């Protein structure tokens, strides 16, 4: 049984490559390469290395980080089932831009550069899908920079948490549980703010009953209030400035 036969097109998260491919192309991708399991903290790719393999995430999630010239690590993104990892290096053979590590147990298909190129040659429409996926990543990154410019940290935190809830949230009687484990420094990286400012913003959200937090866990108790804060021009009361 192929990997794709265990998932219908609709079960892959919207915006991922596996959701966008037709059944034939999806099978063609998932039947290439070899199955790999990565445990928590294990690197799928490492910043600066000259590798060119591609990974198709099937289950679990990964964290994308990069180290700048000053030695500071920035938390860039989260990727989950249905996403591709490493497709840029497979195209241009430039060094890896970031390190990708498993946030828990991760199942993926690992394709060599030649296997990935063979897939694109065999499925021309899929090549356009992959290009659109890369473009969407760039648009999101650019849009985040523009959208966060001048915003209070509370608004940035609310927007990132709302996005995480939409993509990785599980609805429970107590609220929306994030199915990913994030530290406060990682959340600070996602909102482009200092850790103390993010701590202040989370304190406001806890005080207002919007979220509940514990070690590496976060539950959104009032999703409507979170969206209201995310939509506000500067957040209520101007809390959480960086």
Secondary structure, 3 states (H helix, E strand, C coil): CCHHHHCCHHHCCCCCHHHHCCHHHHHHHHCCCEEEEECCCCEEECCCCCCCCEEEEEECEEEEEEECCCCCEEEEEEEECCCEECHHHHHHCCCCCCEEEECCCEEEEEECHHHHHHHHHHCHHHHHHHHHHHHHHHHHHHHHHHHHCCCCHHHHHHHHHHHHHHHHEEEECCEEEECCCCCHHHHHHHHCCCHHHHHHHHHHHHHCCCEEEECCEEEECCHHHHHHHHHCCCCHHHCCCC
